[in-house]
Amino acid sequence: MNWVDEEEDRMRTSTSAMARHWVGLAIALVTVCLLAASCGDSDGDTDEPDATETPASAEAPDTDEPDATEPSAGTEVPDEVNIAVVVFAVKEASWNLSLIGSLDRVAEAEPHGLQVTYEVFENIAYADGERVIRELASGGEYDIILGHSTYGEAIAAVKDDFPDMLFAYSGSGNEPSGGNGYWIDVLLHEPAYVAGVAAALMSETDSIGAVAAFPFPNVNGPVNAFFDGARSVSPDITTSVTYIESWFDPAKAGEASAALIASGADVLYAPSTPGTFSPIAEGDPVLGIGDLIDEAPQAPHAIVTSTVALWDPAVSVLIDAWFDHAVNDAPYDAPLERIRFFMSEGGADIAPLTETLVPGDVAAAVMEVREQILSGEVVVELNEGPVE
């Protein structure tokens, strides 16, 4: 099963937080030059991203101002960075595929001229996280170790013993540790709201549901937003959520999905629950909303769109920090909070709407809401509490 390639073809370009940082430096430089009457005009590309383009990792525009991470003269510059990725389930889980897709795109961009390589270590239970991460750090083969989930405690126990190594962990359920321990996250509540609008407009029974993994903040946030988006166009719509208490149990997800369908739901959202769409056969009136990656290739007869996690800007932040430390001996200084990215910052989006399922007027209404969120005209509340 090779979902990563399919995902990359359907992603879209979003501007990352790091790119905006460099644009700010470029603007400041131009202002100084104009005051000195010694610079020419500078043009910037501010076009809105094409919804069908593949998201690219952040790249700084060329300026005369030296990059804060550029090495000083005579400094030995690394030409590669090797990343160990620790995951709690198989690589094929959508949560893990979302990061793998981002790593591939960042590697293709060759930040700082680096060859970016990575290795994924599957099925690492949280209880084994500290042992595995310490073994990986002790081996000396990796420059960055990224625990792609709730490995914050394990990393906090290890990181101070390896001060020249960068550690990172992702998602909710963690705590900040600072120093060389970076907590990264992307937020899916905004594209989930857009998907909820699509679900309400496509529902024939005025009843929608979600098959979710656990009632964790990173799950509740998108589910709450999905239902809020649906209610924005259909205030009396019926909403239901079922938690299967597992991050990867396709059979259990399918059973929960079948029960929601039997209760009348005809559009189902599947946050972190592979297998949700298995009961939907071709010709059935039930539709689906995928999660984390573009899941339409799995069930093109049913999946309207997907909420897509884009880790590109977060991965770029980690590589930038590692590079600055490696070439300039800059201290690691992870903030004591999540480094998180919203949709407007390139951290998330919806996958292209499936044209064979979505009428043109519905597609136009859905994409209008997406644009309103990107522009700030519509603000989607992040509610990670119990699903309402």
Secondary structure, 3 states (H helix, E strand, C coil): CCHHHHHHHHCCCCCCHHHHHHHHHHHHHHHHHHHCCCCCCCCCCCCCCCCCCCCCCCCCCCCCCCCCCCCCCCCCCCCEEEEEEECCCCCCCHHHHHHHHHHHHHHHHCHHHCEEEEEEECCCCHHHHHHHHHHHHHHCCCCEEEECCCCHHHHHHHHHHCCCCEEEEECCCCCCCEECEEEEEECCHHHHHHHHHHHHHHCCCCEEEEEECCCCHHHHHHHHHHHHHHHHHCCCCEEEEEECCCCCCHHHHHHHHHHHHHCCCCEEECCCCCCCCCCCCCCCCCEEEEEECCCHHHCCCCEEEEEEECCHHHHHHHHHHHHHHHHHCCCCCECCCCEEECHHHCCEEECCCCCCCCCHHHHHHHHHHHHHHHHCCCCCCCCCCCCC
